[in-house]
Amino acid sequence: MTQPIPHSELASHNTVASLWIAIDGVVYDFTEFAPTHPGGMAVLLEHAGRDGTEAYNAVHSPSLLKSILPASKQLGPLSSPLPRSPTSQPSPTRKPPLSTLISVNDFRLAAHSFLPPKTLAFISSAATDCHTHRRNSTAYSDITLRPRVLIDVSAPADLATTILGQPVSSPIFVAPTSLGKTVHPDGELEIARACRELGGVAQVISTSASFSVADVVQAALDHPSPAGQSQTADAGNVPVFLQLYVDKHAPNTEALLRSLTSGGSSTPNKIKGVFLTVDAPVPGKREADERVPSSPTPTPATTTPSDPSPTTTTTAAVTTPMATQLTPSADTKGSALGRLMASYISPSLTWQTTLPWLRSLLPPTVPLVIKGIQTAADAVRAMEAGADGIVLSNHGGRSLDTSPATVLVLLELQRCCPEVFERVEVYVDGGVGRGADVFKALCLGARGVGVGRGVLYGLGYGREGVKRVLEILNDELVTTMKMCGVTSLDELHPGLVNTRAVDHLVPDSLSEEHPYAKWRRSKL
């Protein structure tokens, strides 16, 4: 049996040359892993030679260590637990009762009453002046509806459809978000359970999620169906897709994809498709995230007898993998979680090399979707490159401010390259706060609509909160459909919306040239 490791021995391994960290009473050697750590080496050095249990458990599942470190790096038990630094425990803020929240915006406002400032900043922040973030929403408001009357809509509305060949209960899917554990201890696992209980809502998992994709897929498999629902359901009823950020260290991405796709998409515990993210080659400047400092130690979520959903009690911050974000004094740009999390992402993706490389790694049955298309020209290029689908997305306004609202890109495709809708599946996310927004996107050709921030706000109430957010959107979608005289998604068409107020903002050509400004900078 491995001998216990004394505190003094652990403390002596606190450098880049020899980096040991204790987690849950076990000492691990991170020396070789540190240079490829997605959050950067500096965050591991924060806990080198020390106990990193609280920081690690705040954002990661226990199983993650087994997947990133070989057994030989588990050095042995710590002789006795290290003393933990005392942390303040403010009284949990009383949440508004879940039953009082009747819109996605209600969940957003409620989150401000109980989530810590750093978590809120990370979730809600957008790039620079937030024009795109706001425009994603207001563009939907500028598109009006054209209701039809005296039509029998007494039949139950049918929201069932498919996403990349996978049957789903609704065209609304859970868009990828990072670090779900900063909102709820079970993070993305709770989202998967909610999707299962709703009869099969598609979920896209970020590479930067708090839990491994395998854990999330397993959560969907293991979670029992609610009373009265068929027990024959399996993970096929909860399609789980991977949002892929390509790692600067390509072998990491290769290993990830092989582990998650071996056997193809029909294998029960594997992902059903890959969403390659292309709209964040470098991190955007999210000033709200930069301004709020990270606290030295996260405080676990707590519960109260009257409200069993977790209430985070920290007053300042969350952590990135295994450690806190660098403080402003150590990073002159600020204290952004988003920027640190993006430090591992490759900025060198190209049409010529990346797509063929990924195709070579994926079984033929695993679809490849390009997420982050923002022009009709790139939509055509994705189609010609053989993508199975595209997501019109600007990262929720978090990457490049003043990039176009995603619903306007949807209109640009209809105007400039309608053939794209016949050859690839087109999805859209960003700015969706109402079921009517979903209706408008579907009328304009979207196959499905992703919701990210709203789901995270719901996650503050656990799976019941996630379910309620999605149920609200589905109910609003059904109401909008019936008010417009339809009861099936197959009946939706562009004539049910009026886009005149935004048509002047939609480009009318695939050309990359400006319509009249022809100036070029001299090469001298």
Order of alpha helices (4+ residues) and beta strands (2+ residues): alpha-beta-beta-alpha-alpha-alpha-beta-alpha-alpha-alpha-beta-beta-beta-beta-alpha-beta-alpha-beta-alpha-beta-alpha-beta-beta-beta-beta-alpha-alpha-beta-alpha-beta-alpha-alpha-beta-alpha-beta-alpha-alpha-beta-alpha
